[in-house]
Amino acid sequence: MHRDKYDVQPPEPRASLTERLYSYYGNIRGMLLGAIQTGRRTNLQQGISSDDTHITSFKKDQKGNKESKEEGQLLKTKSVDIQRSINRYEHRTSDYEIPNLILRRGKAFEIKINFDLPFNEDHDEITLKFVTGRVPLQSKGTVVPVHKVKNLLSGQWGFQVLGVQEKSLTVKVISAPDAIVGRYQLFVDTKRTSHEGIVEKSRFGHPDDIYIIFNPWCPDDIVYLEDESQRQEYVLNETGRIWLGTVGRFCVRPWNFAQFDDVCLVAALALMEKTELGDPARRSPLLVVRALSNVINNNERDGGVLIGNWSGKYDDGVAPYTWNGSAAILEEFLKKRKGVKYGQCWTFAAVATTVFRALGIPTRCVTNFKSAHDSDYSTPIDTYWSMDGRPRKNMDDGVWDFHVWNESWMNRTDLPPGNDGWQAYDPTPQECYEGVFTCGPAPVSAVKHGELYLGYESKFLFAEVNGSRVHWMVDSEGNMTVIGVEVHLVGRCISTKAVNTISREDLTSSYKSQEGSGELEEALNRGRPFCFRRVPSMSIDGPNDVEFVYKGDSLRTGDVNVCMTMKNTSIDTRVVEVHISAVASRYTGIPVTDLNFTNATNVIEPDSESQVALTVKCSDYINSVDCDSHINIYVMALVKETNQRHIQRETYWLEKPHLDLKSDRTAQLGKPFDVSIKLVNPLGVPLTNGVIYVEGPGMQRIAAVKVKKSISSGEEIRETIQVKPRRLGRKEIIANFHCKQMCDVTGVTEVEIIDDTKV
């Protein structure tokens, strides 16, 4: 009995496209897994053959081939023209720098097969076989025989003959909309039946790999996205915007997703190998997103792309705010085969966006301001104060000033109806769930409606956007009393980049109903059974007859001014004790350095006002804190006669200057062009140790440019940097400046890359 056999490592001789691409990175799978598989997996699962039953190679009948050759009757495939340029254009994959044919599943494509003898439809039969995976087996769907059909049918593999020209055959092939995503080899099996009934077979393996990715243009693909403008934005757009900062003072980071750069698709497939996600599972965007988002982060349990660091100490790596795009991170990961130093939430989310857009999954970054880091899913966020009105900062639950995660678009055939659409997941290693750092993908609609029984760590996402802050007074013996509750504190200004613009789109209503509405209360009640405790009640002992008005602002010079105004509306005198503290903190809410404080006791007559103010001068703190620090203001006021309290906590971030970028409107492919960068120092202190980074999609990598001198207050500097384009089209050039005193100073310009040689 003849046994068909395949080899995912092609026989010699081998064309150089794939070899050149992969030899640069070496044996990615083996190096990334970093563990011996023997004894843990069967030989077939490990890709090791122990006997002749393993499908490893196509064995020819040497005697039969010789006889047929002498007779000149054996039909052999000489070459296959996969019409790379035409098919890539039709599949919207022309921008990928990888030279191989890249196809979106569920969409037809044409190839031309050339034979050594004339093709006869009456006597000759061909079968196309697409082979993928570590151990190709037809039973696992990793060997896909594709047969001739009269009409192509959506939903299943098949090919249709378009024309026969003596020794060539043109066919139109369609893949299934649930085809396994990954790297394929194409084999052409020919079978000729002679007049005497003798069957002769031959096989041809195309020398170059073919890639099949998800297809949001195909209605039968789970990732189908109906709106074309959204497909352009969330699949094809190579740059975007990520929102950082604080509520009311946003900071926008342009980002070069660069999903078409050569390294990105290679990295996406290498990461799938690292996850050990089974080959058949790679047809599911749900499983791919969940597995890959887990290995975007590198932690002590399993190595991944980026190592998280929020310490402010980045000397042995690259500071998170230094990166401008994902391609440099993924390239370093593949070169060194270990975690890249360093990343924070927006870099984790940005790299995830790159990986999934490269694979064809509509994906975007989402920023949640005042994001609860609620490791016990309890939804109350606890803050603690001492008896003298000072904050006990190191005891507080975490509320991040902002936190960035991802959404990807897909249908949820595994969940009840109503859960299709945007799915939220978090590649940042915040908490360990069931033994792994994983969160999502959870339907955004389920988070909004409190349907936490659907799983996928939806309760963590629910707690990030819903929660009240409970203030506790702690006495010397550790006894605690509730002294204040702030309702609906977290989940503010949830943001992403709007389609076709650089503006912010507010997604808050997608994650939670309007505050005070019955819908929000219903969602909270629905989600409470999955939380471990509720917000405690607080008794009010006396009248609240002192009005408190807080005002604060961060000036462009870097100074922070705050003022608390107190008005006595009663007919009696009131004594009010006020404590205001300024603390330098991480954006994660972790306090680092005490900056300034004031205590005051104010006697306020009836119908009178009094004020307590605090100023934090830029020159007093800017050189002693990390450049990515925020300033937290803690306010505690106590009315002695009535025990009325006013508690407030506000966050300020330096207002960032803007980098002014200018370049010619057009530039020629392969020829350097100049980008002029201008910066004016708005702070009241000099900027020192400045560095500028510039990059863009399809641009040659540029080394960092160090600013040679300090920049005095109000001084303007200009730098000119040369950029060399590799790809055609309209591209955004992104620049990023940081120094000892500040970071996240960015600018963008657009340039059209043209090819004059083709005009």
Secondary structure, 3 states (H helix, E strand, C coil): CCCCCCCCCCCCCCCHHHHHHHHCCCCHHHHHHCCCCECCECHHHHCCCCCCCCCCCCCCCHHHHHHHHHHCCCCCEEEEECCHHHHHHHCCCCCCCCCCEEEECCCEEEEEEEECCCCCCCCEEEEEEEEECCCCCHHHCCEEEECECCCCCCCCCEEEEEEEECCEEEEEEECCCCCCCEEEEEEEEEEEECCCCCEEEEEEECCCCEEEECCCCCCCCCCCCCCHHHHHHHHHCCEEEEEEEECCEEEEEEEECCCCCHHHHHHHHHHHHHHCCCHHHHHCHHHHHHHHHHHHEECCCCCCCEEECCCCCCCCCCCHHHCCECHHHHHHHHHHCCCEEEECHHHHHHHHHHHHHHCCCCEEEEEEEEEEECCCCCCCEEEEEECCCCECHHHCCEEEEEEEEEEEEECCCCCCCCCCEEEEECCCCCCCECCECCCCCEEHHHHHHCCHHHCCCHHHHHHHHCCCEEEEEECCCCCEEEEEEECCCCCEEEEEECCCCCCEEECHHHHCCCCCCHHHHHHHHHHHHHCCCCCCCCCCCCCCCEEEEEEEEECCCCCEEEEEEEEECCCCCEEEEEEEEEEEECCCCCEEEEEEEEEEEEEECCCCEEEEEEEECHHHHCCCCCCCCEEEEEEEEEECCCCCEEEEEEEECCCCCCCEEEECCEEECCCCEEEEEEEECCCCCCECCCEEEEECCCECCCCCEECCCCECCCCEEEEEEEECECCCEEEEEEEEEECCCCCCEEEEEEEEEECHHHC
